[in-house]
Amino acid sequence: MDTDFEVVIAGGGIAGLTAALTSARLGRKTLVLTGDVLGGLLLSIEKIDGFPGFPEGVPGYDLCPMIQEQATAAGAEFAVAALDGITRRDDRWQLKTAAGEVRARAVILATGSTLKELGIPGEARLRGKGISHCASCDAPLVRNRTVAVIGGGDSALQEALTLAGFAERVIILHRGKALSAQAAYRDRVVEHRKIEIRFDIVVEEVLGADKVTGVRIRDATGGADLEVAALFVYIGLAPTTAFLSGQLTLDPFGKIPVDGRMRTELPGVLAAGIVRSEAAGRAAASAGDGTTAAVAADRYLANGDWPFGKTGG
Ligand SMILES: Cc1cc2nc3c(=O)[nH]c(=O)nc-3n(C[C@H](O)[C@H](O)[C@H](O)COP(=O)(O)OP(=O)(O)OC[C@H]3O[C@@H](n4cnc5c(N)ncnc54)[C@H](O)[C@@H]3O)c2cc1C
């Protein structure tokens, strides 16, 4: 593998893939470090809703490889490796990866987020044994069983609807008093005969010796055990920025602040997708960020303009 690139993109989700496509089409020598999961969060989504051009939705495992193919055809290169850190040397960024060091004049950070865990007893022991973050992967395994979904946002409701196609009963356990998901999901969930919603519920423990058999819950009236065959957890996302370890100022949520062109405080370093501050959290928005960042990187390489003073390193 070459080690010198004009643009290196960290992240193989829709933001990184779209940045790669745009950057390569602009004629820039471009490498994508995909991390572990090419396709990112979308890879396991059975039906991406609201993505332009696909009125019936599109599976993430179809859409992401299509964008990768398009980016490869435009000349982008790919490496299955994670970015471990960046250091400024002369006018280049030195990038540490498990596959060795690469150098780049511009870097686009599109490392996305991971689904948060509950942090309660039983979770670590039963991870992968009935606790899941992927309804479309595991729904066939819970055919005709009762399952619980934890959360009240878009992801929780969308995945509850997927599960309801297989499970006998889906119980949504939500900590708050109202669902925060968009109306399109709320209406369908409320009307669905297989889905029940319980509000003001704290899940205290996952039960089961070697597979999930239930959860211990608490509400205003006290505690109780609820029998379920599996637990699907969608309680929010944590940005993947720990690898930057102080090299970049992060916002209070751990996300990367950018300006309208996706430029960070470090010259030649941009961020795109749900890892950046105030991202919209939808696939189309991440794709748009990727395009904006690649265009800004191209302009920076052409004229060296950067609005902030820090040099990093
Ligand atoms: C259950 C669920 C359902 C959803 N449904 C929809 C929907 O229907 N419609 C919609 O518009 N949106 C939906 N979303 C939101 C959508 O998935 C995200 O907005 C979008 O995938 C974010 O893309 P991204 O590229 O910014 O980040 P991610 O998808 O998180 O991609 C990040 C990428 O970075 C890589 N990475 C991580 N660390 C490193 C590193 N150190 N170095 C290199 N690479 C790294 C990862 O491997 C991954 O490839 C859903 C989300 C969830 C959780």
PDBQT file of the ligand as one rigid body, heavy atoms in Angstrom, charges set to zero:
ROOT
HETATM    1  C1  LIG A 401     -30.891   1.346  14.596  1.00  0.00    +0.000 C 
HETATM    2  C2  LIG A 401     -30.650   2.532  13.700  1.00  0.00    +0.000 A 
HETATM    3  C3  LIG A 401     -31.493   2.770  12.622  1.00  0.00    +0.000 A 
HETATM    4  C4  LIG A 401     -31.287   3.876  11.786  1.00  0.00    +0.000 A 
HETATM    5  N1  LIG A 401     -32.125   4.086  10.727  1.00  0.00    +0.000 NA
HETATM    6  C5  LIG A 401     -31.945   5.144   9.912  1.00  0.00    +0.000 A 
HETATM    7  C6  LIG A 401     -32.812   5.374   8.814  1.00  0.00    +0.000 A 
HETATM    8  O1  LIG A 401     -33.749   4.613   8.564  1.00  0.00    +0.000 OA
HETATM    9  N2  LIG A 401     -32.600   6.466   8.023  1.00  0.00    +0.000 N 
HETATM   10  C7  LIG A 401     -31.574   7.336   8.268  1.00  0.00    +0.000 A 
HETATM   11  O2  LIG A 401     -31.434   8.314   7.521  1.00  0.00    +0.000 OA
HETATM   12  N3  LIG A 401     -30.711   7.131   9.294  1.00  0.00    +0.000 NA
HETATM   13  C8  LIG A 401     -30.883   6.067  10.126  1.00  0.00    +0.000 A 
HETATM   14  N4  LIG A 401     -30.030   5.855  11.180  1.00  0.00    +0.000 N 
HETATM   15  C9  LIG A 401     -28.938   6.818  11.401  1.00  0.00    +0.000 C 
HETATM   16  C10 LIG A 401     -27.756   6.466  10.475  1.00  0.00    +0.000 C 
HETATM   17  O3  LIG A 401     -27.403   5.108  10.684  1.00  0.00    +0.000 OA
HETATM   18  C11 LIG A 401     -26.560   7.379  10.780  1.00  0.00    +0.000 C 
HETATM   19  O4  LIG A 401     -26.950   8.736  10.739  1.00  0.00    +0.000 OA
HETATM   20  C12 LIG A 401     -25.433   7.162   9.748  1.00  0.00    +0.000 C 
HETATM   21  O5  LIG A 401     -25.185   5.792   9.547  1.00  0.00    +0.000 OA
HETATM   22  C13 LIG A 401     -24.169   7.840  10.240  1.00  0.00    +0.000 C 
HETATM   23  O6  LIG A 401     -23.163   7.620   9.284  1.00  0.00    +0.000 OA
HETATM   24  P1  LIG A 401     -21.651   8.051   9.592  1.00  0.00    +0.000 P 
HETATM   25  O7  LIG A 401     -20.861   7.648   8.398  1.00  0.00    +0.000 OA
HETATM   26  O8  LIG A 401     -21.631   9.465  10.018  1.00  0.00    +0.000 OA
HETATM   27  O9  LIG A 401     -21.189   7.183  10.869  1.00  0.00    +0.000 OA
HETATM   28  P2  LIG A 401     -21.158   5.594  11.111  1.00  0.00    +0.000 P 
HETATM   29  O10 LIG A 401     -22.236   4.910  10.382  1.00  0.00    +0.000 OA
HETATM   30  O11 LIG A 401     -21.102   5.437  12.610  1.00  0.00    +0.000 OA
HETATM   31  O12 LIG A 401     -19.767   5.134  10.486  1.00  0.00    +0.000 OA
HETATM   32  C14 LIG A 401     -18.546   5.303  11.159  1.00  0.00    +0.000 C 
HETATM   33  C15 LIG A 401     -17.459   4.510  10.465  1.00  0.00    +0.000 C 
HETATM   34  O13 LIG A 401     -16.209   4.849  11.087  1.00  0.00    +0.000 OA
HETATM   35  C16 LIG A 401     -15.466   3.656  11.307  1.00  0.00    +0.000 C 
HETATM   36  N5  LIG A 401     -14.512   3.934  12.392  1.00  0.00    +0.000 N 
HETATM   37  C17 LIG A 401     -14.739   4.049  13.713  1.00  0.00    +0.000 A 
HETATM   38  N6  LIG A 401     -13.582   4.344  14.358  1.00  0.00    +0.000 NA
HETATM   39  C18 LIG A 401     -12.624   4.445  13.402  1.00  0.00    +0.000 A 
HETATM   40  C19 LIG A 401     -11.226   4.753  13.430  1.00  0.00    +0.000 A 
HETATM   41  N7  LIG A 401     -10.586   5.030  14.581  1.00  0.00    +0.000 N 
HETATM   42  N8  LIG A 401     -10.552   4.774  12.248  1.00  0.00    +0.000 NA
HETATM   43  C20 LIG A 401     -11.192   4.520  11.076  1.00  0.00    +0.000 A 
HETATM   44  N9  LIG A 401     -12.506   4.231  11.010  1.00  0.00    +0.000 NA
HETATM   45  C21 LIG A 401     -13.220   4.189  12.147  1.00  0.00    +0.000 A 
HETATM   46  C22 LIG A 401     -16.512   2.601  11.593  1.00  0.00    +0.000 C 
HETATM   47  O14 LIG A 401     -15.973   1.292  11.349  1.00  0.00    +0.000 OA
HETATM   48  C23 LIG A 401     -17.569   2.991  10.545  1.00  0.00    +0.000 C 
HETATM   49  O15 LIG A 401     -17.214   2.442   9.300  1.00  0.00    +0.000 OA
HETATM   50  C24 LIG A 401     -30.201   4.754  12.034  1.00  0.00    +0.000 A 
HETATM   51  C25 LIG A 401     -29.335   4.498  13.110  1.00  0.00    +0.000 A 
HETATM   52  C26 LIG A 401     -29.546   3.406  13.941  1.00  0.00    +0.000 A 
HETATM   53  C27 LIG A 401     -28.605   3.147  15.085  1.00  0.00    +0.000 C 
ENDROOT
TORSDOF 0
